Amino acid sequence: MTRSVIELVPSAEDRRVARHAAAAIALTVAEAAIPLPLPGVKPGLGNIVTLVVLARWGWREAAWVSLLRVFAASLLLGQFLAPGFFLSLSGALASLAALGGAMWLPRRWFGPVSQSIFAAFAHIGAQLIVVRLWLAPHDGVFYLTPIFAAAAVIFGLVNGLAAAALLRQTTAAKPPAAPTVMGDASSRM
């Protein structure tokens, strides 16, 4: 009897997603050590990585990074399948939906900062709905909306600015493109 061996060879894209997910997970775990003024109000530092990935490699890779971050961070923090996990997952899914829609907006006016704010509002909105439907089935939950909306604006703005700065740095750090086979006019001189 012969044994068959299945060997999975990771692609360059797989490695890139893993690197970015690891960075987002590290930021999320580090964020868990920051004292919070209110339960549920967190800066969402891991979302900076998601925004950079979205801008550089598209929605699909950003979705992988975001979902891997949610699952792995919840495992590392001991919150897997706890209410906090479901709040984080619902927020991440809503944010990804908002980012998917925001990608169709004109890039001239809508960049990482506005995308981050849209995602932050979607995140907090989904979390409030999950809390209302599951954890605290009372409309009083919605009295917290102004506080969470203010946090979404502040943290969405800060994370968006951080992502935009990182994107500018990585764009500036790229080496100049090599001339093509045909070459451009300057390479023929």
Secondary structure, DSSP 8 states (H G I E B T S, - for coil): -----------HHHHHHHHHHHHHHHHHHHHTTS--SSTT----THHHHHHHHHHHH-HHHHHHHHHHHHHHHHHHTT-TTSHHHHHHHHHHHHHHHHHHHHTTS-TTT--HHHHHHHHHHHHHHHHHHHIIIII--SGGGGGGHHHHHHHHHHHHHHHHHHHHHHHHHHHHHS------SS--GGGG-
